């Protein structure tokens, strides 16, 4: 269902609920205007705030001789984002050559021998490698299963096939499933569920996240 159809359907719902008096129509038009302008306004505001945050943190680090804002009569929005993207691309390029890999192995060798920091670094690195690796199966499938008891269904995301000691201690082939909470999907539970107990859904991960964050208000159309 497109955004225009969603707005039209929401407007029709408002019109049905509101009495068809003069003030009822004013209320209907007001709520319809909010439905149209609020999402785009909030999106623009969040984007602008994010760009300003990067500009305020990164732009001051540039020497004045190389800072375009020194010469321009106005500040250049998005300069911090451009610098951040170029920085990550440069670091990635350097890390892929021989000397870059040697440097990475050296600082990882040091970090792995520092108590507490080695555990924190290892966990963060593994999370980023799992989520960002192109061949990873993390958050690629939406599943439903009965939890916490039979007859009650919840929605989760497959993060991979269970391996190691966890799989060896179970009789059936199990799957790692992340069960997010509503409305904050970044927190949740890690469950090891037999594959035969999972129902794989056709909706995309993005659609599943929208449904969870909205508490079921936004329901994707059946495919």
C-alpha positions as CSV (number, residue, x, y, z in Angstrom):
1,X,0.0,0.0,0.0
2,X,1.5,3.4,-1.0
3,X,1.9,6.4,1.2
4,X,-0.9,8.3,-0.7
5,X,-3.3,5.3,-0.1
6,X,-2.4,5.3,3.6
7,X,-3.1,9.0,3.9
8,X,-6.4,8.7,1.9
9,X,-7.5,5.7,4.1
10,X,-6.6,7.6,7.3
11,X,-8.5,10.7,6.1
12,X,-11.5,8.6,5.3
13,X,-11.4,7.1,8.8
14,X,-11.3,10.6,10.3
15,X,-14.2,11.7,8.1
16,X,-16.2,8.7,9.2
17,X,-15.5,9.3,12.9
18,X,-16.2,13.1,12.8
19,X,-19.7,14.5,12.7
20,X,-20.5,16.3,9.4
21,X,-21.0,19.7,11.0
22,X,-19.0,22.8,10.2
23,X,-16.6,22.3,13.1
24,X,-16.5,18.6,12.4
25,X,-15.3,19.3,8.9
26,X,-12.7,21.8,10.2
27,X,-11.4,19.1,12.6
28,X,-11.3,16.6,9.7
29,X,-9.3,18.9,7.5
30,X,-7.0,19.8,10.4
31,X,-6.2,16.1,11.2
32,X,-5.8,15.4,7.5
33,X,-3.3,18.2,7.3
34,X,-1.4,16.8,10.3
35,X,-1.3,13.4,8.6
36,X,0.2,14.9,5.4
37,X,2.7,17.3,6.9
38,X,3.9,15.7,10.1
39,X,5.8,12.7,8.6
40,X,7.8,14.8,6.1
41,X,8.4,17.6,8.6
42,X,9.7,15.2,11.3
43,X,11.9,13.5,8.6
44,X,13.4,16.8,7.5
45,X,13.9,18.0,11.1
46,X,15.7,14.7,12.1
47,X,17.9,14.8,8.9
48,X,18.8,18.5,9.5
49,X,19.6,17.8,13.2
50,X,21.8,14.9,12.3
51,X,23.7,17.0,9.7
52,X,24.1,19.8,12.2
53,X,25.4,17.3,14.8
54,X,28.1,16.0,12.4
55,X,29.0,19.5,11.3
56,X,29.4,20.7,14.9
57,X,31.6,17.7,15.8
58,X,33.7,17.3,12.6
59,X,34.0,20.7,11.0
60,X,36.0,22.3,13.9
61,X,38.6,19.6,13.5
62,X,39.5,20.9,10.0
63,X,42.3,23.4,9.8
64,X,41.1,26.8,8.9
65,X,43.2,26.8,5.7
66,X,41.3,23.8,4.4
67,X,37.9,24.6,5.8
68,X,35.5,25.9,3.1
69,X,33.4,27.7,5.8
70,X,36.4,30.0,6.3
71,X,36.1,31.4,2.7
72,X,32.4,31.0,2.0
73,X,30.0,33.8,3.3
74,X,27.7,31.0,4.6
75,X,28.2,27.7,6.3
76,X,28.2,24.6,4.1
77,X,25.5,22.2,5.4
78,X,26.4,18.5,5.2
79,X,30.2,19.1,5.2
80,X,30.7,16.9,8.3
81,X,28.8,14.1,6.6
82,X,30.9,14.4,3.4
83,X,34.1,14.3,5.5
84,X,32.9,11.3,7.5
85,X,32.1,9.3,4.4
86,X,35.4,10.2,2.8
87,X,37.2,9.3,6.1
88,X,35.6,5.8,6.3
89,X,36.3,5.1,2.6
90,X,39.9,6.1,3.1
91,X,40.3,4.0,6.2
92,X,38.7,1.1,4.4
93,X,41.0,1.4,1.5
94,X,44.1,1.6,3.7
95,X,42.9,-1.4,5.8
96,X,42.7,-3.6,2.7
97,X,46.3,-3.2,1.7
98,X,49.3,-5.0,3.2
99,X,50.5,-2.3,5.6
100,X,46.9,-1.5,6.7
101,X,46.2,-5.2,7.5
102,X,49.5,-5.3,9.4
103,X,48.6,-2.2,11.4
104,X,45.1,-3.7,12.2
105,X,46.7,-7.0,13.4
106,X,49.1,-5.0,15.6
107,X,46.5,-3.0,17.5
108,X,44.2,-6.0,17.8
109,X,47.1,-7.9,19.3
110,X,47.5,-5.2,21.9
111,X,43.7,-4.9,22.6
112,X,43.3,-8.6,23.0
113,X,45.7,-8.6,25.9
114,X,44.1,-5.7,27.9
115,X,41.6,-7.0,30.5
116,X,38.0,-5.9,30.1
117,X,38.8,-3.9,26.9
118,X,39.5,-7.2,25.0
119,X,36.0,-8.5,25.9
120,X,34.3,-5.2,25.0
121,X,36.2,-4.8,21.7
122,X,35.6,-8.4,20.7
123,X,31.9,-8.2,21.3
124,X,31.5,-4.9,19.4
125,X,33.6,-6.2,16.5
126,X,31.6,-9.4,16.2
127,X,28.3,-7.5,16.2
128,X,29.4,-5.1,13.4
129,X,30.9,-8.0,11.4
130,X,27.6,-10.0,11.7
131,X,25.3,-7.1,10.8
132,X,27.4,-5.5,8.0
133,X,28.8,-8.5,6.3
134,X,27.2,-9.0,2.9
135,X,27.2,-12.8,3.2
136,X,25.5,-12.7,6.7
137,X,22.0,-14.0,7.2
138,X,21.4,-11.6,10.1
139,X,18.0,-9.9,10.1
140,X,17.2,-11.3,6.6
141,X,14.1,-13.3,7.5
142,X,10.9,-12.6,9.6
143,X,9.5,-15.6,11.5
144,X,6.6,-16.3,13.8
145,X,6.5,-18.8,16.6
146,X,4.5,-19.6,19.8
147,X,5.9,-17.8,22.8
148,X,5.8,-17.8,25.8
149,X,3.3,-20.6,25.6
150,X,1.3,-22.5,23.0
151,X,-1.5,-20.5,21.4
152,X,0.3,-17.1,21.7
153,X,2.3,-16.0,18.7
154,X,5.1,-13.5,18.5
155,X,7.2,-12.1,15.7
156,X,11.0,-12.3,15.5
157,X,14.0,-12.1,13.2
158,X,16.4,-14.8,12.2
159,X,20.0,-13.9,13.0
160,X,21.6,-17.2,11.9
161,X,21.9,-20.9,12.3
162,X,22.8,-22.1,15.8
163,X,26.4,-23.4,16.0
164,X,28.8,-24.7,18.5
165,X,28.0,-26.0,22.0
166,X,24.4,-24.6,22.0
167,X,23.6,-26.7,18.9
168,X,25.4,-29.8,20.1
169,X,23.4,-29.8,23.4
170,X,20.0,-29.8,21.5
171,X,18.4,-32.7,19.7
172,X,16.9,-30.7,16.8
173,X,18.4,-28.2,14.4
174,X,17.9,-24.9,16.0
175,X,18.0,-21.3,14.7
176,X,19.1,-18.1,16.4
177,X,16.0,-15.8,16.7
178,X,16.0,-12.3,18.0
179,X,12.7,-11.4,19.7
180,X,12.5,-7.6,19.9
181,X,10.4,-5.6,22.3
182,X,7.7,-2.9,21.4
183,X,8.1,0.0,20.7
184,X,12.0,-0.2,21.1
185,X,13.2,-3.0,18.7
186,X,16.8,-2.6,19.8
187,X,16.1,-4.5,23.0
188,X,14.8,-8.0,23.2
189,X,15.7,-11.6,23.8
190,X,17.9,-14.1,22.0
191,X,16.1,-17.5,21.6
192,X,17.3,-20.8,20.2
193,X,14.3,-22.3,18.5
194,X,14.0,-25.6,16.6
195,X,13.6,-24.8,12.9
196,X,10.5,-27.0,12.7
197,X,8.7,-24.7,15.2
198,X,9.3,-21.6,13.1
199,X,6.8,-20.2,10.6
200,X,8.7,-18.1,7.9
201,X,6.9,-15.1,6.7
202,X,6.9,-13.4,3.3
203,X,7.1,-9.8,4.6
204,X,10.4,-8.0,4.5
205,X,12.5,-7.2,7.6
206,X,11.7,-3.5,7.2
207,X,7.9,-4.3,7.2
208,X,8.3,-6.5,10.2
209,X,10.2,-3.7,12.1
210,X,7.5,-1.2,11.2
211,X,4.8,-3.5,12.5
212,X,6.7,-4.1,15.8
213,X,7.6,-0.4,16.4
214,X,4.0,0.7,15.7
215,X,2.6,-2.0,18.1
216,X,0.6,-3.6,15.3
217,X,-0.9,-0.3,14.0
218,X,1.0,-0.5,10.7
219,X,0.2,-3.9,9.2
220,X,1.9,-4.7,5.8
221,X,-0.4,-6.2,3.1
222,X,-0.4,-9.9,2.7
223,X,1.8,-11.1,-0.2
